[in-house]
């Protein structure tokens, strides 16, 4: 740890102590929010029965027109989209939910072709299914 840098940092922060600078900053965000890693990778579960593979993504608040699926290869599926705020950000008083673009590439449990994938969004979940490869 560089003591000289710490001393300079304390001098700078002391300059703002007389003002409402830190109070206004901390009213906007809690201290732990400054260090929180923003992760907009939708979580997913994989399921399988004798006939189908199932993938379920969590995408709460995402409209169907704001999500896109693409098969990168027979074994890799890419989901991307945008999570938009429900109300204008100017009205925001506190926010825990994250907004913005997301993208995730997953390994499929079995290879497939794009025309075999069936998709449906229901209650904030994206349900995908495709037939198993029974060779």
Legacy VTK file of the C-alpha trace (Angstrom):
# vtk DataFile Version 3.0
C-alpha trace
ASCII
DATASET POLYDATA
POINTS 135 float
0.000 0.000 0.000
1.359 3.422 -0.974
1.060 5.730 2.058
1.576 8.866 -0.029
-1.373 7.983 -2.286
-3.523 7.326 0.775
-2.557 10.722 2.240
-3.497 12.479 -1.020
-6.779 10.578 -1.162
-7.626 11.667 2.391
-6.793 15.294 1.533
-9.109 15.170 -1.477
-11.952 13.551 0.467
-11.538 16.064 3.304
-12.045 18.902 0.807
-15.514 17.520 0.101
-16.363 16.790 3.727
-17.666 20.319 4.207
-20.066 19.948 1.295
-22.906 17.511 0.748
-20.917 15.663 -1.895
-20.678 12.276 -0.160
-24.201 12.519 1.234
-25.597 13.081 -2.231
-23.520 10.236 -3.675
-24.649 7.812 -0.964
-28.279 8.826 -1.404
-28.034 7.645 -5.004
-26.329 4.330 -4.246
-25.650 2.196 -1.216
-21.910 1.611 -0.580
-22.113 -2.067 -1.611
-23.647 -1.058 -4.967
-20.379 0.609 -6.021
-18.626 -2.756 -5.934
-21.431 -4.979 -7.213
-20.597 -6.696 -10.469
-23.318 -6.121 -13.013
-24.199 -9.383 -14.645
-26.873 -9.427 -17.281
-26.335 -13.046 -18.277
-29.712 -14.739 -18.022
-29.709 -17.830 -15.803
-30.919 -21.080 -17.335
-31.789 -24.678 -16.533
-31.444 -27.733 -18.771
-33.853 -30.683 -18.716
-34.197 -33.797 -20.778
-36.664 -36.640 -21.205
-36.634 -39.551 -23.625
-37.782 -37.394 -26.537
-36.839 -33.734 -25.963
-34.206 -31.363 -24.592
-35.579 -28.389 -22.654
-33.870 -25.095 -21.828
-35.508 -22.504 -19.596
-34.025 -18.988 -19.375
-34.954 -16.351 -16.782
-35.700 -13.103 -18.629
-38.109 -11.148 -16.415
-39.500 -7.993 -17.950
-38.182 -8.737 -21.444
-40.643 -8.372 -24.302
-40.551 -11.060 -27.018
-39.476 -8.474 -29.603
-36.465 -7.548 -27.413
-34.927 -11.035 -27.363
-33.074 -12.874 -30.103
-31.906 -16.476 -30.402
-29.326 -17.791 -32.831
-27.699 -21.132 -33.293
-23.968 -20.432 -33.615
-23.216 -24.063 -34.370
-25.174 -27.272 -33.904
-23.951 -27.289 -30.294
-23.994 -23.602 -29.296
-26.981 -21.337 -28.770
-26.729 -17.565 -28.338
-29.425 -15.538 -26.588
-29.243 -11.767 -26.547
-31.607 -8.931 -25.910
-32.413 -5.849 -23.894
-33.985 -5.372 -20.486
-35.834 -2.053 -20.514
-37.051 -0.180 -17.447
-40.814 -0.274 -16.961
-41.019 3.403 -15.983
-38.822 6.366 -16.983
-35.492 6.501 -15.126
-36.264 10.102 -14.131
-38.927 8.685 -11.777
-36.483 6.285 -10.118
-35.995 6.551 -6.369
-34.255 3.210 -5.758
-33.196 0.468 -8.128
-32.089 -3.097 -7.477
-32.943 -4.514 -10.896
-30.435 -4.131 -13.734
-31.272 -2.810 -17.193
-29.444 -2.947 -20.482
-28.209 -5.373 -23.075
-27.529 -9.004 -22.290
-25.918 -11.857 -24.174
-25.114 -15.438 -23.328
-23.819 -18.401 -25.291
-24.527 -21.867 -23.932
-23.428 -25.361 -24.860
-26.406 -27.464 -25.869
-26.744 -30.926 -24.341
-27.172 -32.400 -27.843
-26.697 -30.902 -31.303
-29.691 -29.559 -33.196
-30.778 -27.432 -36.138
-32.449 -24.025 -35.856
-35.741 -25.089 -37.453
-36.207 -27.780 -34.755
-36.122 -25.349 -31.815
-39.509 -24.349 -30.419
-39.644 -21.227 -28.208
-42.244 -19.599 -25.970
-42.108 -16.793 -23.383
-44.358 -17.123 -20.362
-44.214 -15.311 -16.992
-40.668 -14.051 -17.501
-39.336 -17.433 -18.600
-38.178 -18.330 -22.085
-38.963 -22.003 -22.749
-37.017 -23.732 -25.518
-37.363 -27.316 -26.614
-35.984 -29.449 -29.417
-36.058 -33.166 -30.223
-33.333 -35.431 -28.911
-30.920 -37.134 -31.268
-31.628 -40.836 -30.862
-29.005 -42.465 -33.051
LINES 1 136
135 0 1 2 3 4 5 6 7 8 9 10 11 12 13 14 15 16 17 18 19 20 21 22 23 24 25 26 27 28 29 30 31 32 33 34 35 36 37 38 39 40 41 42 43 44 45 46 47 48 49 50 51 52 53 54 55 56 57 58 59 60 61 62 63 64 65 66 67 68 69 70 71 72 73 74 75 76 77 78 79 80 81 82 83 84 85 86 87 88 89 90 91 92 93 94 95 96 97 98 99 100 101 102 103 104 105 106 107 108 109 110 111 112 113 114 115 116 117 118 119 120 121 122 123 124 125 126 127 128 129 130 131 132 133 134
